[in-house]
């Protein structure tokens, strides 16, 4: 099972994905949580996030996708199911529309790009 929830702020992604993850006993990955954690830990990605936020800009897609990719690899390493059962909540802090290139995330699951 793979669920990707994309919606504007306040739509209930976090609430619903937390409930779904708990019900099915599957991991939950939130891009917002990942960004806050990387900033808190002062990682290279976190510093990049902080730079964007300090300028009042949206965090670049490549930064968000890299955080999610790393999180998926971590889940796969910890999960006997191979990390296939994951809920990903992707947020847009500004509430605007974004075109997000998710190319490469399949490789975190060991899949070809056409899968």
C-alpha positions as CSV (number, residue, x, y, z in Angstrom):
1,X,0.0,0.0,0.0
2,X,1.3,3.5,-0.9
3,X,-0.6,6.6,-0.1
4,X,0.5,10.1,-1.2
5,X,-1.5,12.9,0.2
6,X,-1.0,16.4,-1.3
7,X,-3.3,19.2,-0.3
8,X,-3.2,22.8,1.0
9,X,-2.4,23.6,4.6
10,X,-5.3,22.8,7.0
11,X,-6.9,20.3,4.7
12,X,-6.4,17.4,7.2
13,X,-3.4,15.6,5.6
14,X,-1.6,15.2,8.9
15,X,-4.7,14.2,10.8
16,X,-5.8,11.6,8.3
17,X,-2.4,10.2,7.5
18,X,-1.7,9.7,11.2
19,X,-4.9,7.9,11.7
20,X,-4.4,5.7,8.6
21,X,-0.8,4.9,9.6
22,X,-1.9,3.9,13.1
23,X,-4.8,1.8,11.8
24,X,-2.7,-0.1,9.3
25,X,0.5,-0.1,11.4
26,X,2.5,1.5,8.6
27,X,5.1,4.3,8.7
28,X,4.1,7.9,8.1
29,X,6.5,10.3,6.4
30,X,5.6,14.0,6.5
31,X,7.7,16.5,4.5
32,X,6.9,19.2,7.0
33,X,8.1,17.1,9.9
34,X,11.2,16.1,7.9
35,X,12.0,19.8,7.2
36,X,11.6,20.8,10.9
37,X,13.7,17.8,12.0
38,X,16.5,18.6,9.6
39,X,16.5,22.3,10.6
40,X,16.5,21.3,14.3
41,X,19.5,18.9,13.8
42,X,21.4,21.4,11.6
43,X,21.9,19.0,8.8
44,X,23.1,20.1,5.4
45,X,19.5,19.8,4.1
46,X,18.2,21.6,7.2
47,X,20.6,24.5,6.5
48,X,19.3,24.6,3.0
49,X,15.7,24.7,4.2
50,X,16.5,27.4,6.7
51,X,18.1,29.5,3.9
52,X,14.9,29.3,1.8
53,X,12.7,30.1,4.7
54,X,14.8,33.0,5.8
55,X,14.4,34.5,2.4
56,X,10.6,33.9,2.6
57,X,10.7,31.4,-0.3
58,X,9.3,27.9,-0.8
59,X,11.8,25.2,-0.2
60,X,13.0,23.9,-3.6
61,X,11.5,20.7,-4.8
62,X,14.9,19.0,-5.1
63,X,15.6,19.6,-1.4
64,X,12.2,18.3,-0.3
65,X,12.4,15.3,-2.7
66,X,15.9,14.4,-1.3
67,X,14.6,14.5,2.3
68,X,11.7,12.3,1.4
69,X,14.0,9.9,-0.6
70,X,16.3,9.6,2.4
71,X,13.4,9.0,4.7
72,X,12.0,6.3,2.4
73,X,15.4,4.6,2.4
74,X,15.5,4.7,6.2
75,X,12.0,3.2,6.4
76,X,12.9,0.5,3.9
77,X,16.0,-0.4,6.0
78,X,13.9,-0.7,9.2
79,X,10.8,-2.3,7.7
80,X,10.5,-6.0,6.9
81,X,8.0,-5.2,4.2
82,X,10.8,-3.4,2.2
83,X,9.4,0.0,2.9
84,X,6.5,-0.5,0.5
85,X,3.8,0.5,3.0
86,X,4.3,4.2,3.6
87,X,2.1,7.3,3.8
88,X,3.8,10.4,2.5
89,X,2.3,13.7,3.4
90,X,3.7,16.5,1.2
91,X,2.9,20.0,2.1
92,X,3.1,23.4,0.5
93,X,3.6,25.9,3.3
94,X,2.3,28.8,1.2
95,X,-0.8,26.9,0.1
96,X,0.0,27.4,-3.6
97,X,0.2,24.9,-6.4
98,X,3.5,23.3,-7.1
99,X,4.7,21.0,-9.8
100,X,6.7,18.4,-7.9
101,X,9.0,16.0,-9.8
102,X,9.0,12.8,-7.9
103,X,11.3,11.1,-10.3
104,X,13.8,9.1,-8.3
105,X,11.6,8.3,-5.3
106,X,10.9,4.9,-6.9
107,X,14.6,4.1,-6.6
108,X,14.2,4.3,-2.8
109,X,11.9,1.3,-3.1
110,X,14.3,-0.5,-5.5
111,X,11.9,0.1,-8.4
112,X,12.5,1.2,-12.0
113,X,11.3,4.6,-12.9
114,X,8.5,3.1,-15.0
115,X,7.0,1.2,-12.0
